[in-house]
Amino acid sequence: MAEDDQLNRDDQDTTANATWSRLLAGNRRFAEGKPEHPWQDATTRETLIDRQNPDAAVLACSDSRVPPEIVFDAGLGDLFTVRTAGQIIDDAVLASLEYAVAKLHVSLLVVLGHEGCGAIDTAAAELDAMIAATTEDPAGSLEAADEMADLDERIAEADSIILRTVGLSVWQARESELEEHADFERVHVARTIEELVTRSEVIQNALAHDRLMIVGARYQLTTGKVEVLSF
């Protein structure tokens, strides 16, 4: 039985890696201006009427410049895609991804951030405004210092969903002395993956039993290439 389990895990790992390699190959074609537009014909559409069997799920930003199917030169039925501004996770996003993992049995989950993310810009501006409001009274410097020490909690309790989610990524990047916009984007992808695993028992279970691989990536608007992130 143990040997069978190991074989199943090896097969799943091979499937996930093969899927990711295929997506990256598609991205290379796209970036080089040589897309093949595979599986976008009428015959493929007709075979997918009664069922779907996507290879991967992708959580990506809603930005109109970053459509995963085009970026990865994929076809109909290849990707189960969920998109929100800044890859923000809510109950609907979690339920959708859990459906892909538990019911569609995708072997790969890609969290795809991108260069020039407007949600990152908004979050950074809102974070700066919060910090400025906290430290604007020199006479209350000790009180301000205490409030800065609790900034994580204040961000988590903010009215703005952008600040509560993406803003926390920007703050954590700055705490690590990272100030480049690209670094904010990379940290946010890492935090998004962490949040998915923390909040979803379905995803936790799939990872624990080697039924799922999660990868982080960042699409570069300037080159068309997908940067693979390692955490």
Secondary structure, 3 states (H helix, E strand, C coil): CHHHHHHHHHHHHHHHHHHHHHHHHHHHHHHCCCCCCCCCCHHHHHHCCCCCCCCEEEEEECCCCCCHHHHCCCCCCCEEEEEEHHHCCCHHHHHHHHHHHHCCCCCEEEEEEECCCHHHHHHHHHHHHHHHHHHCCHHHHHHHHHHHHCHHHHHHCCCCHHHHHHHHHHHHHHHCCCCCHHHHHHHHHHHHHHHHHHHCHHHHHHHHCCCCEEEEEEECCCCCCEEEECC
